[in-house]
């Protein structure tokens, strides 16, 4: 049983969708970018690329209930080096 190889049209469409998701991610503020990444794997990939390749440090706003996200950010040396402030808002 031979594996199906993607057609050139499917490859072009996949490439277009990756570029579109990346273009959207590049326009988002940092705190929205984290939520964007939670949508699905494709959004996560685009958002992660933007976070890791940004030249300006990011300020992130977290709710106290997001302590696990805070721990994940601080534990990831690539993300932690790109963040200037983590601000906890709410109770």
N, C-alpha and C positions, 0 to 999 in steps of 0.2 A: 504494500500500500504506500504510494508516494505521497509525500507531504505537499500541500498546496503552497505555491509560492505567491506572495502578494503581487498584484498587478502594479504596473507603473502608476496608474491612476490612484490606486489605494495608497501607495507610498507618498505621492504628492499631497493627497488629502491629509494623511497623517502628519506630514511635515507642516502643512498649513495650519492645522489645529494646534500643534506644539508652538508655533510662532505666535498664533493668536493668544493662547493662554499666557505666554511669556510677555507679550505686549500689554495685556491687561494687568498682570502682576506688577509690571514696572511702573504702572500709574497709581498703584494703591499706596496709601500711607502705611507705615510699618505695623501699626496695631491691626489694621484691616488685613494686612498680608498674612498674619498668623491665622486668622479665621478663614481666609481664602484657602490656605494650605490644608485645612481640615476637610474640605469639600470632597475630594477624591484624590487618587494617586497622581493623576495627570496634573491637577492644580497644585498638589504638594511639590511635585518635581519643578514646576515653573516657579513657584514661590520660593523654594529653597535656593534655586539658582540666583534669583534676584537678591535674596538676603546675603548670600555668600559672595556675590560679586559687586555689591554696592561699595562705593568709596566713602560714603558718609555714614557715621555711626547712627544707629537707630535708637529712638526712645520708644519703649513699649509700655502700654498700660495694661495691668492685669487686675482682675477682681481677686479678693482674698481666697475665694473658693478655687482659684486656678493654681494652687500651690504646686501641683504636680507639673504643670507647664513651666512654672518658674524653675523648678529643680531640673527639668529637662534642658532648659535654655542654659542654665549655669553649668550644667555638666557636659555640654557640648562645646569644645574649645573653638570650633569654627563659628558657631553662633555667638558665643559669649564675647568673642573678640570684636564682633560687629555691633555690639549694643553699648550705648553710652549710659542709659538710665533705664531702670525698671521701676515704674511707678505703680503702687498699689492703690486702687480706688475702690470705694464702697466699704461695706461692713460685712 
